[in-house]
Amino acid sequence: MRKHRRPKEKRGKLKCPYCGGTHIYYENAMITGHKYHCKDCDYIGALILEEKGE
């Protein structure tokens, strides 16, 4: 029996809401939930912008 696979969703480019930089990485945050860190302006927070690319 064949299993059906869902196509992978294309993820957009992550952008910093403060400076618009694209050097974003995920930081592990235990109790507080997801947090991202911008290497350009040192922003740390849960709010992040995602630019969809076709």
N, CA and C of each residue as an Amber inpcrd file, in Angstrom:
protein
   162
   0.8380000  -1.1730000   0.0000000   0.0000000   0.0000000   0.0000000
   0.8930000   1.2490000   0.0000000   0.6030000   2.1930000  -0.9010000
   1.3880000   3.4250000  -1.0010000   0.8370000   4.4990000  -0.0830000
   1.7410000   5.1930000   0.5460000   1.3290000   6.3210000   1.3660000
   1.3810000   7.5860000   0.5200000   0.3890000   8.4170000   0.6950000
   0.3570000   9.6790000  -0.0330000   1.1260000  10.7310000   0.7460000
   1.9740000  11.4400000   0.0450000   2.7390000  12.5080000   0.6800000
   2.1550000  13.8500000   0.2850000   2.1220000  14.7410000   1.2760000
   1.6900000  16.1000000   0.9790000   2.8720000  16.8710000   0.4080000
   2.6380000  17.7200000  -0.5620000   3.7420000  18.5300000  -1.0830000
   4.2470000  19.4790000  -0.0060000   5.5630000  19.6860000   0.0200000
   6.1450000  20.5880000   1.0110000   5.7240000  22.0180000   0.7110000
   5.3850000  22.7190000   1.7790000   5.0140000  24.1160000   1.6190000
   6.2800000  24.9380000   1.4400000   6.2300000  25.8630000   0.5050000
   7.3640000  26.7560000   0.3190000   7.2930000  27.8240000   1.3930000
   8.3680000  27.9510000   2.1400000   8.4080000  28.9340000   3.2000000
   9.0040000  30.2260000   2.6630000   8.3940000  31.3280000   3.0260000
   8.8780000  32.6240000   2.5820000  10.1260000  33.0360000   3.3380000
  10.6890000  34.1330000   2.9210000  11.8910000  34.6580000   3.5560000
  11.5050000  35.4030000   4.8270000  12.1810000  35.1080000   5.9170000
  11.8980000  35.7610000   7.1890000  12.5700000  37.1190000   7.2390000
  11.8350000  38.1150000   7.7640000  12.3590000  39.4750000   7.8690000
  12.1130000  40.0110000   9.2640000  13.0330000  40.8240000   9.7280000
  12.9250000  41.4660000  11.0320000  11.8870000  42.5910000  10.9560000
  10.9620000  42.6820000  11.9310000   9.9660000  43.7450000  11.9060000
  10.5490000  45.1140000  12.2780000  11.7200000  45.1260000  12.8930000
  12.3190000  46.3760000  13.3510000  13.1910000  47.0210000  12.2660000
  14.1330000  46.2450000  11.6850000  15.0720000  46.8140000  10.7130000
  14.8680000  46.2980000   9.2910000  14.0660000  45.2300000   9.1190000
  13.8490000  44.6630000   7.7910000  14.9590000  43.7260000   7.3470000
  15.8810000  43.4110000   8.2440000  16.9950000  42.5150000   7.9260000
  16.5340000  41.0850000   7.7160000  17.3330000  40.3240000   6.9660000
  16.9630000  38.9380000   6.6680000  17.8620000  37.9190000   7.3540000
  18.7550000  38.3700000   8.2020000  19.6220000  37.4420000   8.9400000
  18.9330000  37.0550000  10.2400000  17.9210000  36.1990000  10.1150000
  17.0720000  35.7870000  11.2370000  17.3270000  34.3170000  11.5540000
  17.4160000  34.0010000  12.8200000  17.4720000  32.5980000  13.2090000
  16.5780000  32.3570000  14.4220000  16.1270000  31.1120000  14.5520000
  15.2340000  30.7060000  15.6380000  16.0390000  30.5020000  16.9040000
  15.5600000  31.0640000  17.9950000  16.1840000  30.8780000  19.2960000
  15.2850000  30.0090000  20.1440000  15.8560000  29.0730000  20.8410000
  15.0830000  28.1730000  21.6830000  14.5470000  28.9300000  22.8930000
  13.2420000  28.9100000  23.0620000  12.6050000  29.5750000  24.1910000
  11.6610000  28.5770000  24.8450000  11.9930000  28.1500000  26.0020000
  11.2630000  27.0730000  26.6630000   9.8160000  27.4500000  27.0180000
   9.6180000  28.2640000  28.0070000   8.2900000  28.5640000  28.5160000
   7.5950000  29.6390000  27.6730000   8.3480000  30.5800000  27.1550000
   7.7450000  31.7390000  26.4860000   7.3340000  31.4720000  25.0490000
   7.6440000  30.3410000  24.4940000   7.2520000  30.0290000  23.1260000
   8.3520000  30.3400000  22.1280000   7.9780000  30.5360000  20.8660000
   8.9570000  30.7870000  19.8140000   9.5610000  32.1820000  19.9410000
  10.8740000  32.2570000  19.7110000  11.5520000  33.5440000  19.6680000
  12.5470000  33.5280000  18.5270000  12.6580000  34.6520000  17.8640000
  13.5970000  34.8020000  16.7630000  14.6050000  35.8790000  17.1090000
  15.7880000  35.7790000  16.5280000  16.8720000  36.7070000  16.7960000
  17.3940000  37.2520000  15.4710000  17.4650000  38.5720000  15.3470000
  17.9880000  39.2260000  14.1460000  19.4610000  39.5510000  14.3900000
  20.3250000  39.0870000  13.5110000  21.7560000  39.3470000  13.6510000
  22.1040000  40.7890000  13.2740000  21.2580000  41.4370000  12.4780000
  21.5580000  42.7940000  12.0250000  21.3620000  43.8370000  13.1220000
  20.2170000  43.7950000  13.8210000  19.9280000  44.8250000  14.8320000
  19.8190000  44.2590000  16.2510000  20.0190000  42.9610000  16.4070000
  19.9710000  42.2850000  17.7050000  18.5600000  42.2310000  18.3000000
  17.5330000  42.3140000  17.4450000  16.1430000  42.1790000  17.8910000
  15.8950000  40.7410000  18.3220000  15.2100000  40.5610000  19.4480000
  14.7970000  39.2400000  19.9080000  13.3180000  39.3270000  20.2440000
  12.5020000  38.4730000  19.6070000  11.0750000  38.4940000  19.8820000
  10.3180000  37.4510000  19.0900000   9.0330000  37.3400000  19.3880000
   8.1890000  36.3400000  18.7360000   7.6050000  36.8540000  17.4250000
   7.4970000  38.1760000  17.2700000   6.9300000  38.7570000  16.0670000
   7.9780000  38.7890000  14.9600000   7.6510000  38.1930000  13.8250000
   8.5670000  38.1430000  12.6860000   7.7410000  38.2450000  11.4120000
   8.2880000  38.8330000  10.3870000   7.5810000  38.9880000   9.1180000
   8.0320000  37.9000000   8.1680000   7.1100000  37.3890000   7.3580000
   7.4330000  36.3620000   6.3700000   7.0220000  36.8690000   5.0070000
   7.9980000  37.0120000   4.1130000   7.7440000  37.4890000   2.7660000
   7.5870000  36.3000000   1.8550000   6.4100000  36.1700000   1.2500000
   6.1770000  35.0250000   0.3700000   6.8320000  35.2460000  -0.9640000
   7.5010000  34.2180000  -1.4360000   8.1370000  34.2600000  -2.7440000
   7.5420000  33.2170000  -3.6510000   7.1540000  33.5700000  -4.8030000
   6.5400000  32.6310000  -5.7500000   7.5920000  32.0010000  -6.6120000
